[in-house]
Amino acid sequence: MKSIKFVVPGKPVPYVRTTQKQKYYDKQWARYSAYCLIVQISYFLAVLESKYASLVICGGTSIMSAKESLTRYRAQLMAMIGTATTSAHIEIIITAGKKQKEQ
């Protein structure tokens, strides 16, 4: 059974209920969708570290530059939506395994 554990920095942004038209100009919806991107980037960074840890140690420059640019983009998003506090974070553990057969 494999599991990925990663930390999403910043304060969580709650889900906002809107209409389809409101999504284009609602500031709260923009904050929520930006926070969803932050979570996705954090997950992708954790996958990079778990799968390609040996390449990072050996000096895989393309992986290191991708990691740095993703980290920079995540920091810009956090600053944009105002959740960039160092003390606040969420720890997420995703576990994937085989399904058990029912008897």
C-alpha positions in Angstrom: 0.0 0.0 0.0 1.4 3.4 -1.0 0.7 6.6 0.6 1.7 10.2 -0.2 1.9 12.7 2.7 2.2 16.4 1.9 1.7 19.7 3.6 -0.4 22.5 2.1 0.9 25.8 3.5 -1.4 28.7 4.4 -4.9 28.9 5.8 -7.6 26.9 4.1 -10.2 28.8 2.0 -13.8 27.6 2.3 -15.9 26.5 -0.6 -18.2 29.2 -2.0 -21.6 28.5 -3.6 -22.1 30.6 -6.7 -24.1 30.5 -9.9 -22.4 29.8 -13.2 -22.4 33.5 -14.1 -21.0 34.6 -10.7 -17.9 32.4 -11.1 -16.5 34.9 -13.6 -16.5 38.0 -11.4 -16.9 36.8 -7.7 -13.7 37.5 -5.7 -14.4 34.7 -3.2 -14.7 32.1 -6.0 -11.4 33.3 -7.4 -9.8 32.8 -4.0 -11.3 29.3 -3.7 -10.2 28.2 -7.1 -6.7 29.6 -6.5 -6.5 27.6 -3.2 -7.5 24.5 -5.2 -4.5 25.1 -7.5 -2.3 25.5 -4.4 -3.4 22.1 -3.2 -2.8 20.5 -6.6 0.7 22.0 -6.8 1.5 20.8 -3.3 0.4 17.3 -4.3 2.5 17.4 -7.5 5.5 18.6 -5.6 5.1 15.7 -3.2 4.9 13.2 -6.1 8.0 14.7 -7.6 9.9 14.3 -4.3 8.7 10.7 -3.8 9.2 9.4 -7.4 12.3 11.3 -8.4 14.2 11.7 -5.2 17.2 9.9 -6.6 17.4 12.2 -9.6 17.2 15.3 -7.5 20.2 14.1 -5.4 22.1 13.3 -8.5 21.5 16.7 -10.0 18.6 16.4 -12.3 18.5 20.0 -13.4 15.1 19.8 -15.2 13.4 18.3 -12.2 14.9 20.9 -9.9 14.0 23.8 -12.1 10.4 22.5 -12.4 10.2 22.1 -8.6 11.5 25.6 -8.1 9.1 27.2 -10.6 6.1 25.3 -9.0 7.2 26.4 -5.6 7.5 30.0 -6.8 4.1 29.9 -8.5 2.5 28.4 -5.3 4.0 31.2 -3.2 2.6 33.9 -5.7 -0.9 32.3 -5.5 -0.7 32.3 -1.7 0.3 36.0 -1.6 -2.4 36.8 -4.1 -5.2 35.3 -2.0 -3.8 36.3 1.3 -3.2 33.0 3.0 0.6 33.2 3.2 1.0 32.7 6.9 4.0 30.5 8.0 2.3 29.0 11.0 -0.9 27.8 9.3 -0.8 24.6 7.2 -2.8 21.5 6.5 -1.3 18.0 6.4 -2.9 15.6 3.9 -2.3 11.9 3.6 -3.5 10.0 0.5 -3.4 6.2 0.7 -3.9 4.0 -2.3 -4.2 0.3 -2.1 -5.9 -2.7 -3.5 -9.6 -3.2 -2.9 -10.5 -6.0 -0.5 -12.8 -8.7 -1.9 -16.0 -9.1 0.0 -16.7 -12.6 1.2 
